[in-house]
């Protein structure tokens, strides 16, 4: 997953349920960029490059505490990314633009509080 740094606010008046919200920044690095076998309106796309990108992030989630130390975690983040891309079409035509990539990241896990 892309690394995301958020500030969170945890609500405390829900017993074992510990909901939170957050906002922050994300950095996405694009690896293994390839346009192999890609086409645009029947034209071959080659030499694809997508620039790494910072973007805004928001999150919400909760911990559900099973006992004093152990709990379950569920988390959802929304990212807004607008990376620039560069490609070559038919080995001759340079194409540039900005992609709108706005993924949802959903995770779950086990929580331990000290």
Backbone as a printed PyTorch tensor [residue, N CA C, xyz], in Angstrom:
tensor([[[  0.8300,  -1.1800,   0.0000],
         [  0.0000,   0.0000,   0.0000],
         [  0.8760,   1.2460,   0.0000]],

        [[  0.3510,   2.2980,  -0.5570],
         [  1.0870,   3.5510,  -0.5280],
         [  1.1970,   4.0860,   0.9000]],

        [[  2.3650,   4.5590,   1.3060],
         [  2.4930,   5.1120,   2.6650],
         [  1.6600,   6.3810,   2.8170]],

        [[  0.9220,   6.4390,   3.9240],
         [  0.0330,   7.5620,   4.1850],
         [  0.2340,   8.0180,   5.6210]],

        [[  0.4640,   9.3030,   5.8070],
         [  0.6390,   9.8870,   7.1360],
         [ -0.6170,  10.6760,   7.4610]],

        [[ -1.3100,  10.2900,   8.5490],
         [ -2.5490,  10.9770,   8.9140],
         [ -2.5220,  11.3990,  10.3760]],

        [[ -3.2500,  12.4550,  10.6640],
         [ -3.5580,  12.8350,  12.0310],
         [ -4.9550,  12.2930,  12.3110]],

        [[ -5.1280,  11.6640,  13.4730],
         [ -6.3910,  11.0120,  13.7860],
         [ -7.0230,  11.6140,  15.0350]],

        [[ -8.3500,  11.5930,  15.0450],
         [ -9.1010,  11.9270,  16.2400],
         [ -9.8730,  10.6810,  16.6440]],

        [[ -9.6550,  10.2120,  17.8660],
         [-10.3140,   9.0110,  18.3820],
         [-11.4520,   9.4020,  19.3250]],

        [[-12.6410,   8.8760,  19.0530],
         [-13.7950,   9.0840,  19.9150],
         [-13.7080,   8.0850,  21.0720]],

        [[-14.0930,   8.4920,  22.2720],
         [-13.8290,   7.6580,  23.4510],
         [-15.0650,   7.1890,  24.2070]],

        [[-16.2530,   7.6230,  23.8460],
         [-17.4390,   7.3160,  24.6570],
         [-18.2840,   6.1660,  24.1180]],

        [[-17.6570,   5.1740,  23.5240],
         [-18.4080,   4.0850,  22.9120],
         [-18.0360,   2.7150,  23.4730]],

        [[-17.5460,   2.6550,  24.6910],
         [-17.1780,   1.3810,  25.3130],
         [-16.0500,   0.7050,  24.5530]],

        [[-16.2240,  -0.5830,  24.1960],
         [-15.1490,  -1.2960,  23.5120],
         [-14.9580,  -0.8580,  22.0580]],

        [[-15.9150,  -0.1460,  21.4800],
         [-15.8000,   0.3620,  20.1170],
         [-15.0620,   1.6910,  20.1520]],

        [[-13.9570,   1.7940,  19.4230],
         [-13.1140,   2.9920,  19.4130],
         [-13.0380,   3.5590,  17.9930]],

        [[-14.0580,   4.3100,  17.5390],
         [-14.0220,   4.8690,  16.1820],
         [-13.0470,   6.0420,  16.0850]],

        [[-12.5640,   6.2910,  14.8610],
         [-11.6710,   7.4210,  14.6280],
         [-11.8560,   7.9510,  13.2070]],

        [[-11.4410,   9.1950,  13.0200],
         [-11.3840,   9.8180,  11.7020],
         [ -9.9990,  10.4410,  11.5650]],

        [[ -9.5780,  10.6650,  10.3350],
         [ -8.2580,  11.2500,  10.1360],
         [ -8.1360,  11.9120,   8.7720]],

        [[ -7.0970,  12.7100,   8.6340],
         [ -6.7730,  13.3550,   7.3670],
         [ -5.2650,  13.4970,   7.2890]],

        [[ -4.7490,  13.4770,   6.0730],
         [ -3.3020,  13.5860,   5.9450],
         [ -2.8420,  13.6070,   4.5070]],

        [[ -1.6250,  13.0990,   4.3130],
         [ -0.9630,  13.1330,   3.0170],
         [ -0.4610,  11.7380,   2.6680]],

        [[ -0.4320,  11.4720,   1.3740],
         [ -0.0070,  10.1790,   0.8490],
         [  1.0960,  10.3970,  -0.1820]],

        [[  2.0080,   9.4250,  -0.2860],
         [  3.0090,   9.4280,  -1.3600],
         [  2.9170,   8.1010,  -2.0820]],

        [[  2.6560,   8.1560,  -3.3700],
         [  2.5410,   6.9380,  -4.1580],
         [  3.6800,   6.8740,  -5.1570]],

        [[  4.4220,   5.7660,  -5.1190],
         [  5.4830,   5.4980,  -6.0910],
         [  4.9710,   4.4290,  -7.0530]],

        [[  5.0950,   4.6780,  -8.3330],
         [  4.6210,   3.7460,  -9.3550],
         [  5.7850,   2.8870,  -9.8260]],

        [[  5.6780,   1.5740,  -9.5910],
         [  6.7270,   0.6220,  -9.9550],
         [  6.2800,  -0.2110, -11.1530]],

        [[  7.2460,  -0.8450, -11.8230],
         [  6.9750,  -1.7740, -12.9280],
         [  6.0280,  -1.1630, -13.9530]],

        [[  6.3500,   0.0340, -14.3830],
         [  5.5200,   0.7080, -15.3750],
         [  5.7940,   0.0840, -16.7340]],

        [[  4.7520,  -0.3690, -17.3620],
         [  4.9050,  -1.0390, -18.6450],
         [  3.6740,  -0.7990, -19.4960]],

        [[  3.8960,  -0.6080, -20.7760],
         [  2.7940,  -0.4740, -21.7170],
         [  2.7770,  -1.6710, -22.6610]],

        [[  3.3880,  -2.7780, -22.2390],
         [  3.4300,  -3.9690, -23.0820],
         [  2.0200,  -4.3990, -23.4480]],

        [[  1.8010,  -4.6270, -24.7090],
         [  0.5060,  -5.0690, -25.2390],
         [ -0.6130,  -4.0600, -24.9990]],

        [[ -0.2700,  -2.8000, -24.7340],
         [ -1.2900,  -1.7800, -24.5280],
         [ -1.5980,  -1.0990, -25.8620]],

        [[ -2.8290,  -0.6590, -26.0000],
         [ -3.1900,   0.0480, -27.2220],
         [ -4.1410,   1.1870, -26.8810]],

        [[ -4.1330,   2.1760, -27.7280],
         [ -5.0080,   3.3320, -27.6040],
         [ -5.6660,   3.5100, -28.9640]],

        [[ -6.9300,   3.1670, -29.0790],
         [ -7.6580,   3.2210, -30.3430],
         [ -6.9500,   2.4050, -31.4280]],

        [[ -6.4120,   1.2470, -31.0300],
         [ -5.7410,   0.3610, -31.9800],
         [ -4.2900,   0.7070, -32.2490]],

        [[ -3.7510,   1.7500, -31.6190],
         [ -2.3600,   2.1490, -31.8030],
         [ -1.5250,   1.6160, -30.6500]],

        [[ -0.3090,   1.1950, -30.9300],
         [  0.5710,   0.6300, -29.8980],
         [  1.1070,   1.7260, -28.9840]],

        [[  0.9970,   1.5040, -27.6650],
         [  1.5110,   2.4430, -26.6710],
         [  2.8030,   1.8660, -26.1030]],

        [[  3.8820,   2.6680, -26.1090],
         [  5.1730,   2.2120, -25.5830],
         [  5.7530,   3.2890, -24.6780]],

        [[  6.8080,   2.9270, -23.9970],
         [  7.5700,   3.8650, -23.1600],
         [  6.7000,   4.6350, -22.1760]],

        [[  5.8580,   3.9340, -21.4420],
         [  4.9890,   4.5690, -20.4540],
         [  5.7780,   4.9420, -19.2090]],

        [[  5.5590,   6.1490, -18.7170],
         [  6.1580,   6.5820, -17.4550],
         [  5.1060,   7.3750, -16.6800]],

        [[  4.8860,   7.0030, -15.4090],
         [  3.9650,   7.7150, -14.5310],
         [  4.7860,   8.3020, -13.3920]],

        [[  4.6700,   9.6080, -13.1750],
         [  5.4650,  10.2630, -12.1280],
         [  4.9170,   9.9110, -10.7440]],

        [[  5.8280,   9.7300,  -9.8040],
         [  5.4270,   9.5380,  -8.4080],
         [  4.6640,  10.7730,  -7.9440]],

        [[  3.7740,  10.5950,  -6.9620],
         [  2.8400,  11.6700,  -6.6520],
         [  2.5040,  11.7490,  -5.1710]],

        [[  2.4480,  12.9670,  -4.6370],
         [  1.8530,  13.2330,  -3.3330],
         [  0.3740,  13.5060,  -3.5480]],

        [[ -0.4510,  13.1460,  -2.5600],
         [ -1.8810,  13.4130,  -2.6640],
         [ -2.5190,  13.4930,  -1.2890]],

        [[ -3.7140,  14.0310,  -1.2470],
         [ -4.4740,  14.1520,  -0.0030],
         [ -5.1100,  12.8120,   0.3590]],

        [[ -5.3590,  12.6270,   1.6560],
         [ -5.9880,  11.3950,   2.1360],
         [ -6.9220,  11.7170,   3.2980]],

        [[ -8.0260,  10.9990,   3.3570],
         [ -8.8980,  11.0110,   4.5300],
         [ -9.1210,   9.5600,   4.9330]],

        [[ -9.4640,   9.3440,   6.1940],
         [ -9.6780,   7.9880,   6.6630],
         [-10.7430,   7.9600,   7.7460]],

        [[-11.3250,   6.7930,   7.8960],
         [-12.1870,   6.5160,   9.0360],
         [-12.0550,   5.0440,   9.3450]],

        [[-12.2830,   4.7150,  10.5880],
         [-12.1530,   3.3220,  10.9990],
         [-12.4980,   3.1770,  12.4630]],

        [[-12.2200,   1.9690,  12.9590],
         [-12.4710,   1.7210,  14.3690],
         [-11.6290,   0.5550,  14.8480]],

        [[-11.3690,   0.5710,  16.1390],
         [-10.8360,  -0.5830,  16.8620],
         [-11.9890,  -1.1100,  17.7060]],

        [[-12.1390,  -2.4160,  17.7410],
         [-13.1060,  -3.0310,  18.6590],
         [-12.2890,  -3.8510,  19.6460]],

        [[-12.2420,  -3.3990,  20.8840],
         [-11.3950,  -4.0240,  21.8960],
         [-12.0710,  -5.2780,  22.4700]],

        [[-11.3790,  -6.4010,  22.3540],
         [-11.8790,  -7.6750,  22.8760],
         [-11.6320,  -7.8000,  24.3730]],

        [[-10.5290,  -7.2210,  24.8200],
         [-10.2130,  -7.1340,  26.2460],
         [ -9.3570,  -5.8830,  26.4330]],

        [[ -8.6760,  -5.7750,  27.5510],
         [ -7.9010,  -4.5580,  27.8540],
         [ -6.7950,  -4.2790,  26.8360]],

        [[ -6.1880,  -5.3230,  26.2630],
         [ -5.0470,  -5.1500,  25.3640],
         [ -5.3560,  -5.4810,  23.9030]],

        [[ -6.1470,  -6.4930,  23.6370],
         [ -6.3380,  -7.0010,  22.2790],
         [ -7.6350,  -6.5040,  21.6590]],

        [[ -7.5720,  -6.2430,  20.3560],
         [ -8.7580,  -5.8070,  19.6380],
         [ -8.6410,  -6.0810,  18.1530]],

        [[ -9.6920,  -5.7890,  17.4480],
         [ -9.7380,  -5.9090,  15.9940],
         [ -9.8110,  -4.5080,  15.4050]],

        [[ -9.2250,  -4.3280,  14.2250],
         [ -9.1740,  -3.0190,  13.5880],
         [ -9.7610,  -3.1090,  12.1850]],

        [[-10.4940,  -2.0590,  11.7900],
         [-10.9960,  -1.9030,  10.4340],
         [-10.7440,  -0.4570,  10.0250]],

        [[-10.2230,  -0.2430,   8.8100],
         [ -9.8060,   1.0850,   8.3930],
         [-10.1030,   1.2740,   6.9050]],

        [[-10.5980,   2.4620,   6.5430],
         [-10.8470,   2.8200,   5.1480],
         [-10.1930,   4.1700,   4.8920]],

        [[ -9.4130,   4.2420,   3.8050],
         [ -8.7950,   5.5060,   3.3950],
         [ -9.2250,   5.8220,   1.9670]],

        [[ -9.3910,   7.1010,   1.6920],
         [ -9.6630,   7.5960,   0.3500],
         [ -8.5050,   8.4940,  -0.0360]],

        [[ -7.8890,   8.2250,  -1.2060],
         [ -6.7610,   9.0120,  -1.6990],
         [ -7.1700,   9.7760,  -2.9470]],

        [[ -6.5910,  10.9560,  -3.1260],
         [ -6.7760,  11.7310,  -4.3460],
         [ -5.4100,  11.9270,  -4.9780]],

        [[ -5.2080,  11.2840,  -6.1210],
         [ -3.9260,  11.3410,  -6.8230],
         [ -4.1500,  11.8520,  -8.2410]],

        [[ -3.2770,  12.7380,  -8.7060],
         [ -3.3260,  13.2770, -10.0610],
         [ -1.9240,  13.2220, -10.6830]],

        [[ -1.3620,  12.0200, -10.8840],
         [ -0.0020,  11.9480, -11.4220],
         [  0.0540,  12.2790, -12.9190]],

        [[  1.1680,  12.8610, -13.3170],
         [  1.4240,  13.1070, -14.7360],
         [  1.9310,  11.8190, -15.3690]],

        [[  1.5960,  11.6050, -16.6350],
         [  2.1050,  10.4380, -17.3500],
         [  2.6690,  10.8810, -18.6990]],

        [[  3.5810,  10.0590, -19.2030],
         [  4.2240,  10.2830, -20.4870],
         [  4.2630,   8.9390, -21.2060]],

        [[  3.9760,   8.9320, -22.4920],
         [  4.0130,   7.6860, -23.2710],
         [  4.3260,   8.0320, -24.7180]],

        [[  4.6480,   6.9960, -25.4750],
         [  4.8620,   7.1270, -26.9090],
         [  3.8710,   6.2070, -27.6140]],

        [[  3.2080,   6.7200, -28.6380],
         [  2.2370,   5.9460, -29.4100],
         [  2.8420,   5.6490, -30.7750]],

        [[  2.8030,   4.3670, -31.1700],
         [  3.3590,   3.8980, -32.4510],
         [  4.8140,   4.3090, -32.6360]],

        [[  5.5700,   4.3430, -31.5470],
         [  6.9940,   4.6940, -31.5630],
         [  7.2730,   6.0510, -32.2010]],

        [[  6.2650,   6.9440, -32.2460],
         [  6.4870,   8.2220, -32.9040],
         [  5.7850,   9.3930, -32.2340]],

        [[  4.6370,   9.1810, -31.6500],
         [  3.8260,  10.2850, -31.1520],
         [  3.9420,  10.3620, -29.6320]],

        [[  4.4440,  11.4770, -29.1280],
         [  4.5590,  11.6690, -27.6810],
         [  3.2010,  12.0840, -27.1230]],

        [[  2.7990,  11.4270, -26.0330],
         [  1.5260,  11.7180, -25.3810],
         [  1.8060,  12.0370, -23.9200]],

        [[  1.2270,  13.1220, -23.4270],
         [  1.3560,  13.4700, -22.0150],
         [ -0.0230,  13.7920, -21.4680]],

        [[ -0.1420,  13.7150, -20.1720],
         [ -1.4140,  14.0510, -19.5520],
         [ -1.3570,  13.8890, -18.0540]],

        [[ -2.5170,  13.9920, -17.4350],
         [ -2.6390,  13.8290, -15.9940],
         [ -3.7510,  12.8240, -15.7470]],

        [[ -3.4200,  11.7840, -14.9880],
         [ -4.3950,  10.7370, -14.6740],
         [ -5.1120,  11.0710, -13.3720]],

        [[ -6.3780,  10.7360, -13.2970],
         [ -7.1440,  10.8640, -12.0570],
         [ -7.2520,   9.4770, -11.4400]],

        [[ -6.4840,   9.2570, -10.3940],
         [ -6.4820,   7.9650,  -9.7030],
         [ -6.9030,   8.2400,  -8.2660]],

        [[ -8.0980,   7.8000,  -7.9060],
         [ -8.6560,   8.0890,  -6.5840],
         [ -9.0570,   6.7900,  -5.8930]],

        [[ -8.0770,   5.9960,  -5.4480],
         [ -8.4280,   4.6840,  -4.8860],
         [ -8.9860,   4.7630,  -3.4680]],

        [[ -9.7240,   3.7260,  -3.1140],
         [-10.1380,   3.4550,  -1.7390],
         [ -9.2290,   2.3470,  -1.2300]],

        [[ -8.6690,   2.5040,  -0.0430],
         [ -7.8370,   1.4790,   0.5850],
         [ -8.5850,   0.9590,   1.8020]],

        [[ -8.8420,  -0.3340,   1.8210],
         [ -9.5870,  -0.9650,   2.9200],
         [ -8.6660,  -1.9640,   3.5900]],

        [[ -8.5750,  -1.9000,   4.9120],
         [ -7.7010,  -2.8330,   5.6340],
         [ -8.3440,  -3.2680,   6.9340]],

        [[ -7.8680,  -4.3610,   7.4290],
         [ -8.2910,  -4.8840,   8.7280],
         [ -7.0920,  -5.4920,   9.4160]],

        [[ -7.1860,  -5.6340,  10.7100],
         [ -6.0600,  -6.1940,  11.4230],
         [ -6.3620,  -6.4530,  12.8810]],

        [[ -5.3170,  -6.8330,  13.5590],
         [ -5.3850,  -7.1000,  15.0030],
         [ -4.6910,  -5.9500,  15.7090]],

        [[ -5.3080,  -5.4060,  16.7450],
         [ -4.7520,  -4.2830,  17.4940],
         [ -4.2760,  -4.7590,  18.8570]],

        [[ -3.1830,  -4.1820,  19.3350],
         [ -2.6940,  -4.4330,  20.6930],
         [ -2.3850,  -3.0850,  21.3250]],

        [[ -2.9720,  -2.8340,  22.4830],
         [ -2.7270,  -1.5790,  23.2020],
         [ -1.8970,  -1.8940,  24.4450]],

        [[ -0.8940,  -1.0690,  24.6750],
         [ -0.0110,  -1.2550,  25.8360],
         [ -0.5900,  -0.6180,  27.0670]]])
